[in-house]
Amino acid sequence: MAYFIFDKLENVDGSLYRIQENLSDLNNTNINQNDYKIIEDTQDNFNSVKYSLKSVLKFNNNIIIYENTPIVPIIKNELKFKINEIKNIINPFLKNNKNHPLFDRWNNYYNQLNSLDLDSITYPLNKSLEQYFNDLGQPSYNILQLP
C-alpha cells in the first residue's frame, strides 16, 4: 500500500504534504507522523500522482479527492527550469541528511538529474519528467516522495 501524508486540514485544498510508496519509506520520513493525517491508498493512485496524471485536491474523512491533471507539453527551457527547481529542493536534504537511510537514493537521483542530456529529448515532451525516466527504465521519484 502507498501512503499520502496530509496536513491535518480536512476538506481543505492543497493540504497534501508528502507521498510515500510503502511503509518503509513512510517510516523513514523526517516527520513526526502524529502531526499529520496519513491515509493509505492504492499503488495505482500513488503512481498516478507520482507521474502527474492526477493531482490530490484534499481529503475528507479517509477518502482522498483526486482530479485528473491535463498533460501540458514541456519545451526544453521549461524542463531545464523544472530540473533546477527539483535539484534545489533535494540539495538541502542531501546536505543535512548524510546518514539518512534514503540518502543514496536521493543522491543518485540528484546525479541522474544533473547528467540528463536535455538535447537528447524530443520536444515538446508530452509527459512528466518522472514518467519520462520511468519509460527509460531509470529510477524516477516525485519530489513529494522526499523524506
N, CA, C and O atoms as a GROMACS GRO file, in nm:
protein
  588
    1MET      N    1   0.083  -0.119   0.000
    1MET     CA    2   0.000   0.000   0.000
    1MET      C    3   0.088   0.125   0.000
    1MET      O    4   0.200   0.125   0.050
    2ALA      N    5   0.035   0.229  -0.056
    2ALA     CA    6   0.102   0.358  -0.062
    2ALA      C    7   0.039   0.451   0.042
    2ALA      O    8  -0.072   0.428   0.091
    3TYR      N    9   0.112   0.557   0.075
    3TYR     CA   10   0.069   0.647   0.182
    3TYR      C   11   0.071   0.791   0.134
    3TYR      O   12   0.165   0.836   0.068
    4PHE      N   13  -0.034   0.862   0.169
    4PHE     CA   14  -0.048   1.003   0.139
    4PHE      C   15  -0.050   1.078   0.272
    4PHE      O   16  -0.130   1.048   0.360
    5ILE      N   17   0.038   1.174   0.285
    5ILE     CA   18   0.056   1.246   0.411
    5ILE      C   19   0.001   1.387   0.394
    5ILE      O   20   0.043   1.462   0.306
    6PHE      N   21  -0.093   1.420   0.479
    6PHE     CA   22  -0.161   1.549   0.471
    6PHE      C   23  -0.138   1.630   0.598
    6PHE      O   24  -0.117   1.575   0.706
    7ASP      N   25  -0.141   1.763   0.582
    7ASP     CA   26  -0.160   1.848   0.699
    7ASP      C   27  -0.296   1.808   0.754
    7ASP      O   28  -0.381   1.759   0.680
    8LYS      N   29  -0.318   1.828   0.880
    8LYS     CA   30  -0.444   1.784   0.940
    8LYS      C   31  -0.558   1.880   0.911
    8LYS      O   32  -0.640   1.908   0.998
    9LEU      N   33  -0.564   1.930   0.791
    9LEU     CA   34  -0.668   2.024   0.749
    9LEU      C   35  -0.766   1.950   0.659
    9LEU      O   36  -0.751   1.948   0.537
   10GLU      N   37  -0.865   1.891   0.720
   10GLU     CA   38  -0.962   1.812   0.645
   10GLU      C   39  -1.046   1.899   0.554
   10GLU      O   40  -1.090   2.008   0.591
   11ASN      N   41  -1.069   1.847   0.434
   11ASN     CA   42  -1.154   1.912   0.335
   11ASN      C   43  -1.101   2.049   0.292
   11ASN      O   44  -1.178   2.139   0.259
   12VAL      N   45  -0.967   2.063   0.293
   12VAL     CA   46  -0.903   2.189   0.252
   12VAL      C   47  -0.811   2.158   0.134
   12VAL      O   48  -0.722   2.074   0.143
   13ASP      N   49  -0.834   2.228   0.024
   13ASP     CA   50  -0.749   2.210  -0.093
   13ASP      C   51  -0.604   2.240  -0.059
   13ASP      O   52  -0.575   2.332   0.018
   14GLY      N   53  -0.512   2.162  -0.116
   14GLY     CA   54  -0.370   2.189  -0.101
   14GLY      C   55  -0.310   2.140   0.029
   14GLY      O   56  -0.202   2.184   0.067
   15SER      N   57  -0.377   2.049   0.098
   15SER     CA   58  -0.324   2.002   0.227
   15SER      C   59  -0.231   1.882   0.214
   15SER      O   60  -0.179   1.834   0.316
   16LEU      N   61  -0.208   1.832   0.093
   16LEU     CA   62  -0.114   1.721   0.074
   16LEU      C   63   0.027   1.768   0.104
   16LEU      O   64   0.070   1.872   0.055
   17TYR      N   65   0.098   1.692   0.187
   17TYR     CA   66   0.235   1.728   0.224
   17TYR      C   67   0.338   1.639   0.155
   17TYR      O   68   0.435   1.688   0.098
   18ARG      N   69   0.318   1.509   0.160
   18ARG     CA   70   0.411   1.414   0.101
   18ARG      C   71   0.335   1.290   0.055
   18ARG      O   72   0.220   1.267   0.093
   19ILE      N   73   0.403   1.210  -0.028
   19ILE     CA   74   0.354   1.077  -0.064
   19ILE      C   75   0.469   0.979  -0.042
   19ILE      O   76   0.585   1.013  -0.062
   20GLN      N   77   0.435   0.859   0.000
   20GLN     CA   78   0.537   0.756   0.020
   20GLN      C   79   0.485   0.626  -0.038
   20GLN      O   80   0.368   0.590  -0.021
   21GLU      N   81   0.573   0.556  -0.107
   21GLU     CA   82   0.532   0.439  -0.183
   21GLU      C   83   0.503   0.316  -0.098
   21GLU      O   84   0.426   0.229  -0.138
   22ASN      N   85   0.565   0.308   0.018
   22ASN     CA   86   0.548   0.189   0.101
   22ASN      C   87   0.574   0.225   0.247
   22ASN      O   88   0.613   0.338   0.279
   23LEU      N   89   0.553   0.128   0.335
   23LEU     CA   90   0.567   0.151   0.478
   23LEU      C   91   0.711   0.185   0.517
   23LEU      O   92   0.733   0.269   0.604
   24SER      N   93   0.807   0.122   0.453
   24SER     CA   94   0.948   0.152   0.482
   24SER      C   95   0.979   0.299   0.451
   24SER      O   96   1.042   0.367   0.532
   25ASP      N   97   0.936   0.347   0.336
   25ASP     CA   98   0.959   0.488   0.302
   25ASP      C   99   0.885   0.579   0.399
   25ASP      O  100   0.940   0.681   0.442
   26LEU      N  101   0.763   0.543   0.435
   26LEU     CA  102   0.687   0.623   0.531
   26LEU      C  103   0.761   0.632   0.663
   26LEU      O  104   0.771   0.740   0.722
   27ASN      N  105   0.813   0.519   0.710
   27ASN     CA  106   0.883   0.518   0.839
   27ASN      C  107   1.017   0.589   0.834
   27ASN      O  108   1.076   0.617   0.939
   28ASN      N  109   1.066   0.619   0.714
   28ASN     CA  110   1.192   0.693   0.701
   28ASN      C  111   1.172   0.840   0.667
   28ASN      O  112   1.268   0.909   0.630
   29THR      N  113   1.049   0.890   0.679
   29THR     CA  114   1.028   1.032   0.657
   29THR      C  115   1.079   1.109   0.778
   29THR      O  116   1.081   1.058   0.890
   30ASN      N  117   1.119   1.232   0.754
   30ASN     CA  118   1.171   1.318   0.861
   30ASN      C  119   1.058   1.400   0.924
   30ASN      O  120   1.067   1.522   0.936
   31ILE      N  121   0.952   1.331   0.964
   31ILE     CA  122   0.838   1.398   1.024
   31ILE      C  123   0.794   1.323   1.149
   31ILE      O  124   0.825   1.206   1.166
   32ASN      N  125   0.721   1.392   1.234
   32ASN     CA  126   0.651   1.328   1.343
   32ASN      C  127   0.514   1.288   1.286
   32ASN      O  128   0.430   1.374   1.261
   33GLN      N  129   0.493   1.159   1.266
   33GLN     CA  130   0.372   1.112   1.199
   33GLN      C  131   0.245   1.152   1.273
   33GLN      O  132   0.138   1.161   1.212
   34ASN      N  133   0.253   1.175   1.403
   34ASN     CA  134   0.135   1.215   1.480
   34ASN      C  135   0.088   1.355   1.444
   34ASN      O  136  -0.026   1.392   1.474
   35ASP      N  137   0.173   1.433   1.379
   35ASP     CA  138   0.137   1.570   1.342
   35ASP      C  139   0.065   1.578   1.207
   35ASP      O  140   0.027   1.686   1.163
   36TYR      N  141   0.046   1.464   1.143
   36TYR     CA  142  -0.012   1.461   1.009
   36TYR      C  143  -0.123   1.358   0.999
   36TYR      O  144  -0.132   1.266   1.080
   37LYS      N  145  -0.206   1.376   0.901
   37LYS     CA  146  -0.308   1.276   0.867
   37LYS      C  147  -0.248   1.189   0.758
   37LYS      O  148  -0.213   1.238   0.651
   38ILE      N  149  -0.237   1.060   0.784
   38ILE     CA  150  -0.178   0.967   0.688
   38ILE      C  151  -0.287   0.871   0.642
   38ILE      O  152  -0.353   0.805   0.722
   39ILE      N  153  -0.304   0.867   0.511
   39ILE     CA  154  -0.410   0.784   0.452
   39ILE      C  155  -0.346   0.684   0.356
   39ILE      O  156  -0.267   0.720   0.269
   40GLU      N  157  -0.381   0.557   0.374
   40GLU     CA  158  -0.336   0.451   0.283
   40GLU      C  159  -0.422   0.454   0.158
   40GLU      O  160  -0.542   0.479   0.163
   41ASP      N  161  -0.357   0.429   0.045
   41ASP     CA  162  -0.432   0.420  -0.080
   41ASP      C  163  -0.360   0.322  -0.172
   41ASP      O  164  -0.257   0.265  -0.136
   42THR      N  165  -0.414   0.304  -0.289
   42THR     CA  166  -0.363   0.202  -0.382
   42THR      C  167  -0.234   0.246  -0.451
   42THR      O  168  -0.202   0.365  -0.458
   43GLN      N  169  -0.163   0.147  -0.500
   43GLN     CA  170  -0.042   0.174  -0.579
   43GLN      C  171  -0.079   0.247  -0.707
   43GLN      O  172  -0.003   0.333  -0.753
   44ASP      N  173  -0.193   0.215  -0.765
   44ASP     CA  174  -0.237   0.283  -0.888
   44ASP      C  175  -0.256   0.432  -0.864
   44ASP      O  176  -0.211   0.514  -0.945
   45ASN      N  177  -0.322   0.469  -0.754
   45ASN     CA  178  -0.339   0.611  -0.725
   45ASN      C  179  -0.206   0.678  -0.694
   45ASN      O  180  -0.182   0.792  -0.733
   46PHE      N  181  -0.119   0.606  -0.622
   46PHE     CA  182   0.014   0.659  -0.594
   46PHE      C  183   0.088   0.689  -0.725
   46PHE      O  184   0.143   0.797  -0.743
   47ASN      N  185   0.088   0.591  -0.816
   47ASN     CA  186   0.157   0.609  -0.944
   47ASN      C  187   0.096   0.724  -1.025
   47ASN      O  188   0.169   0.799  -1.090
   48SER      N  189  -0.034   0.736  -1.021
   48SER     CA  190  -0.098   0.846  -1.094
   48SER      C  191  -0.052   0.982  -1.042
   48SER      O  192  -0.033   1.075  -1.121
   49VAL      N  193  -0.034   0.995  -0.912
   49VAL     CA  194   0.016   1.120  -0.855
   49VAL      C  195   0.165   1.135  -0.883
   49VAL      O  196   0.212   1.242  -0.922
   50LYS      N  197   0.239   1.028  -0.864
   50LYS     CA  198   0.384   1.030  -0.888
   50LYS      C  199   0.417   1.075  -1.030
   50LYS      O  200   0.510   1.152  -1.052
   51TYR      N  201   0.341   1.027  -1.127
   51TYR     CA  202   0.367   1.057  -1.267
   51TYR      C  203   0.286   1.177  -1.318
   51TYR      O  204   0.282   1.202  -1.439
   52SER      N  205   0.222   1.249  -1.226
   52SER     CA  206   0.147   1.372  -1.258
   52SER      C  207   0.029   1.348  -1.352
   52SER      O  208  -0.006   1.434  -1.432
   53LEU      N  209  -0.032   1.232  -1.340
   53LEU     CA  210  -0.154   1.204  -1.416
   53LEU      C  211  -0.276   1.249  -1.338
   53LEU      O  212  -0.380   1.282  -1.396
   54LYS      N  213  -0.263   1.251  -1.205
   54LYS     CA  214  -0.368   1.300  -1.116
   54LYS      C  215  -0.303   1.395  -1.015
   54LYS      O  216  -0.184   1.386  -0.985
   55SER      N  217  -0.386   1.486  -0.964
   55SER     CA  218  -0.347   1.572  -0.854
   55SER      C  219  -0.436   1.541  -0.735
   55SER      O  220  -0.552   1.504  -0.751
   56VAL      N  221  -0.381   1.558  -0.617
   56VAL     CA  222  -0.460   1.543  -0.496
   56VAL      C  223  -0.516   1.679  -0.460
   56VAL      O  224  -0.442   1.776  -0.444
   57LEU      N  225  -0.647   1.686  -0.448
   57LEU     CA  226  -0.710   1.811  -0.407
   57LEU      C  227  -0.711   1.825  -0.256
   57LEU      O  228  -0.666   1.925  -0.201
   58LYS      N  229  -0.764   1.721  -0.189
   58LYS     CA  230  -0.781   1.726  -0.044
   58LYS      C  231  -0.823   1.588   0.004
   58LYS      O  232  -0.832   1.494  -0.075
   59PHE      N  233  -0.850   1.578   0.133
   59PHE     CA  234  -0.908   1.455   0.186
   59PHE      C  235  -1.032   1.492   0.267
   59PHE      O  236  -1.043   1.601   0.322
   60ASN      N  237  -1.123   1.396   0.273
   60ASN     CA  238  -1.244   1.411   0.352
   60ASN      C  239  -1.264   1.278   0.424
   60ASN      O  240  -1.285   1.175   0.359
   61ASN      N  241  -1.259   1.279   0.558
   61ASN     CA  242  -1.252   1.157   0.638
   61ASN      C  243  -1.127   1.082   0.595
   61ASN      O  244  -1.017   1.137   0.608
   62ASN      N  245  -1.139   0.962   0.545
   62ASN     CA  246  -1.022   0.889   0.497
   62ASN      C  247  -1.027   0.870   0.346
   62ASN      O  248  -0.967   0.776   0.292
   63ILE      N  249  -1.098   0.958   0.279
   63ILE     CA  250  -1.111   0.949   0.133
   63ILE      C  251  -1.033   1.064   0.069
   63ILE      O  252  -1.052   1.180   0.103
   64ILE      N  253  -0.946   1.028  -0.024
   64ILE     CA  254  -0.866   1.127  -0.095
   64ILE      C  255  -0.942   1.169  -0.220
   64ILE      O  256  -0.993   1.085  -0.294
   65ILE      N  257  -0.949   1.298  -0.242
   65ILE     CA  258  -1.019   1.353  -0.357
   65ILE      C  259  -0.913   1.388  -0.462
   65ILE      O  260  -0.824   1.470  -0.437
   66TYR      N  261  -0.923   1.327  -0.578
   66TYR     CA  262  -0.829   1.347  -0.688
   66TYR      C  263  -0.895   1.422  -0.802
   66TYR      O  264  -1.017   1.428  -0.813
   67GLU      N  265  -0.811   1.480  -0.887
   67GLU     CA  266  -0.859   1.531  -1.015
   67GLU      C  267  -0.755   1.494  -1.120
   67GLU      O  268  -0.636   1.487  -1.091
   68ASN      N  269  -0.802   1.470  -1.240
   68ASN     CA  270  -0.710   1.439  -1.349
   68ASN      C  271  -0.628   1.563  -1.381
   68ASN      O  272  -0.678   1.675  -1.378
   69THR      N  273  -0.502   1.541  -1.411
   69THR     CA  274  -0.412   1.651  -1.445
   69THR      C  275  -0.393   1.652  -1.596
   69THR      O  276  -0.352   1.552  -1.654
   70PRO      N  277  -0.422   1.764  -1.660
   70PRO     CA  278  -0.402   1.768  -1.805
   70PRO      C  279  -0.252   1.760  -1.838
   70PRO      O  280  -0.168   1.813  -1.765
   71ILE      N  281  -0.222   1.694  -1.947
   71ILE     CA  282  -0.083   1.686  -1.992
   71ILE      C  283  -0.049   1.817  -2.061
   71ILE      O  284  -0.112   1.858  -2.158
   72VAL      N  285   0.053   1.882  -2.009
   72VAL     CA  286   0.099   2.008  -2.066
   72VAL      C  287   0.235   1.984  -2.130
   72VAL      O  288   0.330   1.950  -2.060
   73PRO      N  289   0.245   1.999  -2.260
   73PRO     CA  290   0.374   1.978  -2.327
   73PRO      C  291   0.481   2.072  -2.270
   73PRO      O  292   0.455   2.189  -2.243
   74ILE      N  293   0.601   2.018  -2.254
   74ILE     CA  294   0.712   2.093  -2.194
   74ILE      C  295   0.819   2.114  -2.301
   74ILE      O  296   0.857   2.020  -2.371
   75ILE      N  297   0.867   2.237  -2.312
   75ILE     CA  298   0.978   2.266  -2.403
   75ILE      C  299   1.109   2.262  -2.323
   75ILE      O  300   1.107   2.257  -2.200
   76LYS      N  301   1.219   2.264  -2.393
   76LYS     CA  302   1.350   2.243  -2.332
   76LYS      C  303   1.378   2.340  -2.217
   76LYS      O  304   1.420   2.296  -2.110
   77ASN      N  305   1.355   2.468  -2.236
   77ASN     CA  306   1.386   2.565  -2.130
   77ASN      C  307   1.300   2.542  -2.007
   77ASN      O  308   1.348   2.559  -1.895
   78GLU      N  309   1.174   2.504  -2.026
   78GLU     CA  310   1.087   2.474  -1.913
   78GLU      C  311   1.135   2.350  -1.838
   78GLU      O  312   1.132   2.347  -1.715
   79LEU      N  313   1.179   2.250  -1.911
   79LEU     CA  314   1.229   2.128  -1.847
   79LEU      C  315   1.356   2.158  -1.769
   79LEU      O  316   1.374   2.110  -1.657
   80LYS      N  317   1.443   2.237  -1.827
   80LYS     CA  318   1.567   2.276  -1.758
   80LYS      C  319   1.534   2.349  -1.628
   80LYS      O  320   1.596   2.323  -1.524
   81PHE      N  321   1.438   2.440  -1.632
   81PHE     CA  322   1.396   2.514  -1.513
   81PHE      C  323   1.338   2.419  -1.409
   81PHE      O  324   1.370   2.429  -1.291
   82LYS      N  325   1.253   2.327  -1.453
   82LYS     CA  326   1.191   2.230  -1.362
   82LYS      C  327   1.297   2.144  -1.294
   82LYS      O  328   1.289   2.119  -1.174
   83ILE      N  329   1.395   2.098  -1.369
   83ILE     CA  330   1.501   2.014  -1.313
   83ILE      C  331   1.579   2.093  -1.209
   83ILE      O  332   1.612   2.040  -1.103
   84ASN      N  333   1.609   2.219  -1.238
   84ASN     CA  334   1.680   2.302  -1.140
   84ASN      C  335   1.598   2.324  -1.014
   84ASN      O  336   1.653   2.325  -0.904
   85GLU      N  337   1.468   2.340  -1.028
   85GLU     CA  338   1.380   2.353  -0.911
   85GLU      C  339   1.385   2.226  -0.825
   85GLU      O  340   1.396   2.234  -0.703
   86ILE      N  341   1.378   2.113  -0.890
   86ILE     CA  342   1.382   1.985  -0.818
   86ILE      C  343   1.515   1.969  -0.746
   86ILE      O  344   1.519   1.931  -0.629
   87LYS      N  345   1.624   1.999  -0.814
   87LYS     CA  346   1.756   1.987  -0.752
   87LYS      C  347   1.769   2.082  -0.633
   87LYS      O  348   1.832   2.048  -0.533
   88ASN      N  349   1.710   2.200  -0.643
   88ASN     CA  350   1.716   2.297  -0.532
   88ASN      C  351   1.638   2.249  -0.411
   88ASN      O  352   1.666   2.290  -0.298
   89ILE      N  353   1.539   2.164  -0.432
   89ILE     CA  354   1.464   2.107  -0.320
   89ILE      C  355   1.538   1.987  -0.261
   89ILE      O  356   1.540   1.968  -0.139
   90ILE      N  357   1.600   1.906  -0.346
   90ILE     CA  358   1.673   1.787  -0.300
   90ILE      C  359   1.801   1.825  -0.227
   90ILE      O  360   1.838   1.761  -0.129
   91ASN      N  361   1.870   1.928  -0.275
   91ASN     CA  362   2.002   1.963  -0.223
   91ASN      C  363   2.005   1.983  -0.071
   91ASN      O  364   2.095   1.929  -0.007
   92PRO      N  365   1.913   2.058  -0.010
   92PRO     CA  366   1.918   2.072   0.137
   92PRO      C  367   1.902   1.938   0.210
   92PRO      O  368   1.965   1.916   0.314
   93PHE      N  369   1.818   1.851   0.156
   93PHE     CA  370   1.805   1.718   0.216
   93PHE      C  371   1.940   1.647   0.214
   93PHE      O  372   1.980   1.588   0.314
   94LEU      N  373   2.010   1.652   0.102
   94LEU     CA  374   2.139   1.585   0.090
   94LEU      C  375   2.243   1.646   0.183
   94LEU      O  376   2.322   1.573   0.244
   95LYS      N  377   2.243   1.776   0.196
   95LYS     CA  378   2.340   1.843   0.283
   95LYS      C  379   2.317   1.812   0.430
   95LYS      O  380   2.412   1.804   0.508
   96ASN      N  381   2.190   1.793   0.468
   96ASN     CA  382   2.157   1.780   0.610
   96ASN      C  383   2.126   1.638   0.655
   96ASN      O  384   2.096   1.616   0.773
   97ASN      N  385   2.133   1.541   0.565
   97ASN     CA  386   2.092   1.405   0.599
   97ASN      C  387   2.187   1.299   0.545
   97ASN      O  388   2.142   1.198   0.489
   98LYS      N  389   2.314   1.320   0.560
   98LYS     CA  390   2.413   1.228   0.503
   98LYS      C  391   2.401   1.086   0.557
   98LYS      O  392   2.444   0.991   0.490
   99ASN      N  393   2.345   1.068   0.675
   99ASN     CA  394   2.331   0.934   0.734
   99ASN      C  395   2.189   0.880   0.723
   99ASN      O  396   2.157   0.777   0.782
  100HIS      N  397   2.106   0.948   0.649
  100HIS     CA  398   1.966   0.905   0.633
  100HIS      C  399   1.962   0.776   0.550
  100HIS      O  400   2.039   0.763   0.455
  101PRO      N  401   1.873   0.682   0.584
  101PRO     CA  402   1.864   0.557   0.508
  101PRO      C  403   1.833   0.576   0.360
  101PRO      O  404   1.867   0.490   0.278
  102LEU      N  405   1.769   0.687   0.323
  102LEU     CA  406   1.736   0.711   0.182
  102LEU      C  407   1.830   0.810   0.114
  102LEU      O  408   1.802   0.857   0.004
  103PHE      N  409   1.940   0.842   0.180
  103PHE     CA  410   2.035   0.939   0.123
  103PHE      C  411   2.085   0.894  -0.014
  103PHE      O  412   2.083   0.972  -0.108
  104ASP      N  413   2.128   0.769  -0.026
  104ASP     CA  414   2.184   0.722  -0.153
  104ASP      C  415   2.082   0.730  -0.266
  104ASP      O  416   2.116   0.766  -0.378
  105ARG      N  417   1.957   0.696  -0.237
  105ARG     CA  418   1.852   0.703  -0.339
  105ARG      C  419   1.841   0.846  -0.394
  105ARG      O  420   1.840   0.867  -0.515
  106TRP      N  421   1.835   0.943  -0.304
  106TRP     CA  422   1.816   1.081  -0.346
  106TRP      C  423   1.943   1.142  -0.403
  106TRP      O  424   1.937   1.228  -0.490
  107ASN      N  425   2.058   1.099  -0.354
  107ASN     CA  426   2.184   1.146  -0.412
  107ASN      C  427   2.199   1.093  -0.554
  107ASN      O  428   2.240   1.166  -0.644
  108ASN      N  429   2.166   0.966  -0.575
  108ASN     CA  430   2.172   0.908  -0.710
  108ASN      C  431   2.073   0.978  -0.804
  108ASN      O  432   2.104   1.002  -0.920
  109TYR      N  433   1.955   1.009  -0.753
  109TYR     CA  434   1.855   1.078  -0.835
  109TYR      C  435   1.902   1.219  -0.870
  109TYR      O  436   1.884   1.265  -0.983
  110TYR      N  437   1.961   1.286  -0.774
  110TYR     CA  438   2.018   1.419  -0.797
  110TYR      C  439   2.123   1.412  -0.910
  110TYR      O  440   2.124   1.496  -1.000
  111ASN      N  441   2.210   1.313  -0.902
  111ASN     CA  442   2.313   1.295  -1.006
  111ASN      C  443   2.250   1.258  -1.140
  111ASN      O  444   2.298   1.301  -1.245
  112GLN      N  445   2.144   1.180  -1.138
  112GLN     CA  446   2.071   1.145  -1.261
  112GLN      C  447   2.014   1.272  -1.326
  112GLN      O  448   2.020   1.289  -1.447
  113LEU      N  449   1.958   1.360  -1.244
  113LEU     CA  450   1.906   1.487  -1.296
  113LEU      C  451   2.018   1.571  -1.355
  113LEU      O  452   2.002   1.632  -1.460
  114ASN      N  453   2.132   1.573  -1.287
  114ASN     CA  454   2.248   1.650  -1.335
  114ASN      C  455   2.300   1.599  -1.468
  114ASN      O  456   2.345   1.677  -1.553
  115SER      N  457   2.294   1.470  -1.487
  115SER     CA  458   2.355   1.412  -1.606
  115SER      C  459   2.257   1.396  -1.723
  115SER      O  460   2.295   1.347  -1.829
  116LEU      N  461   2.132   1.436  -1.704
  116LEU     CA  462   2.034   1.423  -1.811
  116LEU      C  463   2.073   1.512  -1.929
  116LEU      O  464   2.092   1.633  -1.913
  117ASP      N  465   2.084   1.452  -2.045
  117ASP     CA  466   2.117   1.526  -2.168
  117ASP      C  467   1.987   1.582  -2.227
  117ASP      O  468   1.912   1.510  -2.293
  118LEU      N  469   1.963   1.709  -2.202
  118LEU     CA  470   1.839   1.772  -2.248
  118LEU      C  471   1.828   1.775  -2.400
  118LEU      O  472   1.718   1.782  -2.455
  119ASP      N  473   1.941   1.770  -2.467
  119ASP     CA  474   1.940   1.773  -2.614
  119ASP      C  475   1.895   1.640  -2.674
  119ASP      O  476   1.862   1.633  -2.793
  120SER      N  477   1.895   1.533  -2.593
  120SER     CA  478   1.856   1.402  -2.646
  120SER      C  479   1.705   1.379  -2.638
  120SER      O  480   1.656   1.276  -2.684
  121ILE      N  481   1.633   1.473  -2.582
  121ILE     CA  482   1.489   1.459  -2.564
  121ILE      C  483   1.417   1.523  -2.682
  121ILE      O  484   1.457   1.629  -2.730
  122THR      N  485   1.312   1.459  -2.727
  122THR     CA  486   1.228   1.515  -2.833
  122THR      C  487   1.126   1.608  -2.769
  122THR      O  488   1.052   1.569  -2.679
  123TYR      N  489   1.123   1.731  -2.817
  123TYR     CA  490   1.031   1.832  -2.764
  123TYR      C  491   0.920   1.861  -2.863
  123TYR      O  492   0.940   1.847  -2.984
  124PRO      N  493   0.805   1.900  -2.814
  124PRO     CA  494   0.776   1.913  -2.671
  124PRO      C  495   0.763   1.775  -2.606
  124PRO      O  496   0.720   1.678  -2.668
  125LEU      N  497   0.801   1.769  -2.480
  125LEU     CA  498   0.788   1.648  -2.402
  125LEU      C  499   0.644   1.641  -2.353
  125LEU      O  500   0.598   1.731  -2.282
  126ASN      N  501   0.573   1.538  -2.390
  126ASN     CA  502   0.430   1.526  -2.359
  126ASN      C  503   0.402   1.433  -2.242
  126ASN      O  504   0.306   1.357  -2.243
  127LYS      N  505   0.488   1.439  -2.142
  127LYS     CA  506   0.472   1.359  -2.020
  127LYS      C  507   0.554   1.424  -1.911
  127LYS      O  508   0.636   1.512  -1.937
  128SER      N  509   0.532   1.380  -1.790
  128SER     CA  510   0.610   1.434  -1.678
  128SER      C  511   0.753   1.382  -1.684
  128SER      O  512   0.780   1.280  -1.747
  129LEU      N  513   0.842   1.452  -1.619
  129LEU     CA  514   0.981   1.408  -1.609
  129LEU      C  515   0.987   1.271  -1.542
  129LEU      O  516   1.066   1.185  -1.583
  130GLU      N  517   0.905   1.249  -1.441
  130GLU     CA  518   0.903   1.121  -1.370
  130GLU      C  519   0.860   1.009  -1.464
  130GLU      O  520   0.917   0.900  -1.461
  131GLN      N  521   0.760   1.034  -1.547
  131GLN     CA  522   0.714   0.935  -1.644
  131GLN      C  523   0.821   0.911  -1.750
  131GLN      O  524   0.842   0.798  -1.794
  132TYR      N  525   0.889   1.017  -1.792
  132TYR     CA  526   0.996   1.005  -1.890
  132TYR      C  527   1.105   0.911  -1.839
  132TYR      O  528   1.148   0.820  -1.910
  133PHE      N  529   1.151   0.933  -1.715
  133PHE     CA  530   1.253   0.845  -1.657
  133PHE      C  531   1.201   0.702  -1.647
  133PHE      O  532   1.272   0.607  -1.680
  134ASN      N  533   1.079   0.686  -1.602
  134ASN     CA  534   1.021   0.553  -1.588
  134ASN      C  535   1.017   0.481  -1.722
  134ASN      O  536   1.049   0.362  -1.731
  135ASP      N  537   0.978   0.552  -1.827
  135ASP     CA  538   0.972   0.493  -1.960
  135ASP      C  539   1.110   0.449  -2.009
  135ASP      O  540   1.121   0.356  -2.089
  136LEU      N  541   1.215   0.516  -1.961
  136LEU     CA  542   1.352   0.477  -1.997
  136LEU      C  543   1.406   0.364  -1.909
  136LEU      O  544   1.518   0.316  -1.931
  137GLY      N  545   1.327   0.324  -1.808
  137GLY     CA  546   1.373   0.220  -1.715
  137GLY      C  547   1.468   0.274  -1.610
  137GLY      O  548   1.542   0.198  -1.548
  138GLN      N  549   1.466   0.405  -1.589
  138GLN     CA  550   1.552   0.468  -1.488
  138GLN      C  551   1.470   0.498  -1.363
  138GLN      O  552   1.348   0.512  -1.369
  139PRO      N  553   1.539   0.509  -1.250
  139PRO     CA  554   1.467   0.547  -1.127
  139PRO      C  555   1.394   0.679  -1.147
  139PRO      O  556   1.444   0.770  -1.215
  140SER      N  557   1.279   0.688  -1.088
  140SER     CA  558   1.200   0.809  -1.102
  140SER      C  559   1.129   0.836  -0.971
  140SER      O  560   1.066   0.747  -0.914
  141TYR      N  561   1.141   0.959  -0.924
  141TYR     CA  562   1.080   0.998  -0.797
  141TYR      C  563   1.012   1.132  -0.813
  141TYR      O  564   1.061   1.221  -0.882
  142ASN      N  565   0.900   1.144  -0.749
  142ASN     CA  566   0.831   1.271  -0.741
  142ASN      C  567   0.886   1.344  -0.620
  142ASN      O  568   0.915   1.281  -0.518
  143ILE      N  569   0.900   1.474  -0.629
  143ILE     CA  570   0.957   1.550  -0.519
  143ILE      C  571   0.875   1.535  -0.391
  143ILE      O  572   0.926   1.556  -0.282
  144LEU      N  573   0.747   1.498  -0.405
  144LEU     CA  574   0.664   1.473  -0.287
  144LEU      C  575   0.707   1.348  -0.211
  144LEU      O  576   0.661   1.325  -0.099
  145GLN      N  577   0.794   1.268  -0.269
  145GLN     CA  578   0.846   1.148  -0.200
  145GLN      C  579   0.968   1.178  -0.115
  145GLN      O  580   1.014   1.091  -0.041
  146LEU      N  581   1.021   1.298  -0.123
  146LEU     CA  582   1.140   1.333  -0.045
  146LEU      C  583   1.110   1.316   0.104
  146LEU      O  584   1.008   1.364   0.153
  147PRO      N  585   1.197   1.247   0.175
  147PRO     CA  586   1.171   1.223   0.317
  147PRO      C  587   1.167   1.351   0.397
  147PRO      O  588   1.146   1.348   0.518
   0.00000   0.00000   0.00000
